[in-house]
Structure formats: C-alpha cells, structure tokens
Amino acid sequence: LLDTFYDECANAIWEYDGLLNKTIGDAVMAIFNFPIRGEDHANRAVRAARAIQKRWASERENLAKTLGVDGSELGAGIGIHSGELSFGEFGRSHRDLTAIGTVVNTASRAQTVADADQILVTEVVYQRARSDLSGSQAKAYRLKGFEAPIELYAA
C-alpha cells in the first residue's frame, strides 16, 4: 500500500520538477523551486498535487479491493505553502538532509486539516498560482501552533 502511494506521489512530483524530500509514515514532503528554480513553482506544486490525487484515486480502488477495505479510507489530503526555508543537514547524533522552517510547518498544518482527496493552499500560493486556482474561495481554518485562523483555498 505505502510503496504504491509513495511511487505515485514521487512520479507526480518529479513530473513537475519537484524534489521528493521525505516519506514520513503515510505522508510525503516535496519541495518545488529547489534545486530546479522557476517563477511558476507554485503552479507546478498545485499541478503535482492534482496529479497525485488523480494517480492515487485510480490505484487505491484496486488496493482497497485487494485489502478488503473501503477505498474512501485511503484518501489523501494535501497542503501547500510557499516561502523561504532552510535546506541542509540538521542534527548532531542523527544527521538528516531536509527542509525546515515556518513554510514547512504551515504546509504540514494545512495538510492536517485537508479532507481526504482535498488540496488546500495558503494565500501566498493562491496569489502565485492564481491561473490554476480560478473560482477557489478562501475559508478560515484553525491550525495548530497559529493564534489566528489561516485562510486556505481549495485547489
């Protein structure tokens, strides 16, 4: 199940010039605009997220039948944010090559409130990828670690 999920995510991310940075349990973390830079990185992130949703929807139905579970239990929610981050090796006893920063935390928090098969993007992503997000309306969400509600847009 996870191998198939990771493969579908990785293929979609790479198709749009993203970097699959981490697999974390049943989640993945991707970075766009590094190392391949481009003004359209927010658009590419949104397109990759949609490709993940599409690829995973077709695969999960087959897997659900094989596992004897309801396919809706296998939906994936996605959160996208854009901004400055730090990328490098962090830690002393366990060195980890990864991205860190508020941008990573915000994307992760957006992902946690996304329903299965939903993609939520922050205001900055909405502004940068507006051509791919026409008709999307903002909704305020309470995100862990943030005092004020955060406006997120469905993609």
N, C-alpha and C positions, 0 to 999 in steps of 0.2 A: 504494500500500500504506500508506504513512505517513499520507497525507491521510485515508484511511478510518479508520485506527486512531485518529488524533487526533480526528476527528469523533465516533466512538463514545465515546471517553473523555470528551470535552467535554460531550456531551449527557447522559451518565450523571452526571457531576459536577454540572452545572447543575441537573439534575432534583432533586438532593438538597441544593441551596443551597450547593454548594461553589464555590470560586474556582479556575479552572484558571490556575495561576501561570506554568508553564513547559512548553515542549516541549523535550526535551533528547535529541537523537538519536532513538532509538526508545523514549523514555520520556516520561512526563508527571509534573508535580508539581502536586498540588492542595492547597488549604488549606480547612479547614472551621472554622467559628466565627469567621470574619472574611471579609468585613465583616458578614455576617448571623450574629448570635450566637444560640446556643441550647444549653440544657443537654444536648440529645440529639445534639450534634455528632459524637461517636464512633459512635453508631448510624448517623447519616447517612453517615459515611465508609465504614463497613462495607457499608451498602446500596448506595452508589455503586460500591464495588469489585466487589460481586457483579453489579451491572448492567453494569459494564464487561466482566466475564468473559462474561456471557451474550450481550451485544451483539456482542462481538468473536468469540466462538465461531461464531456464525452467519455473520458476514461473512467470516471468514478461510477458510472452506471454499470459498466461491466464488472468492476471490482465489487460493487455492492451486491450484485447477484452472486458472485463467487463467494463472498464472505457472509451472505445471508443477512445483510443489514439494509436499512432504508438509505437510499442514496442521498437524501437531504441531510443526513447526519454527517456527510462528508464534504459539505460546502466549505468554501474558503473565503474569508473576509480579508480585504486588503486595505492598508493605509499608506498614503503617500504624502511626504512633506519635502520641501526644498529649502536649502540654505547651506551655510558653512558648516563643515565638520572637520574633525581631525582623523587622519588615517595613518596608521603605523602599528608598531609593536608596542603593546601595553602589558604591564605586569612585571613582577620580579621573579617569582618562583615558577610561574607559568606564563611564558611569552605568547601573546595572541595577536596576530596580524588582523586588525579590524578597524572599523569606523566607530567613532564615539562623538557625542555632543548632543546638544539640545535638539538638533534636527532629527537625529536617530531616535531619541526618546519620544518626540512628538509623533513621528510616523508610527512608532510602535503603539503608542496610546490610541492613535486613530484606528489602527488595525484592531485593537481590542474591543472597540465599540461598533465596528463594522459587522453587520449581519452576514450570515453565510451568503455567498455569491454577491456581496456588495463591495464596491470600491469607494472609499472616502478619501478626499483630498483636502488639504488646507487651503486657505485663502491665497497664499503665495503661489501654490501650484495652479489653482484656478486662474489666477491672473496670467501666469506664464503659458498655460496650455488652454486658454480660452477657446481656441479654434476647435479643440477636441471635446469641449465640455458645454456646448451650447444648450441652453434650456435647463441647466442644473441650478437648483436653488439651494441656498445655504440653510443649514439647520444648526442650532447651538447644541453642543454636547459637553457634558461634564467629563473631563479627562483626569485621571489620577495624576496628582502632582501639580495640577494647574488650579489656581484660585478661581479664576474667572472661566466661564464657559468658552469653548473654542468653536468657531464657525467652521463646519465641514460641508463639503459639497459632494453629492453622489456623482460618480463618474460612470 
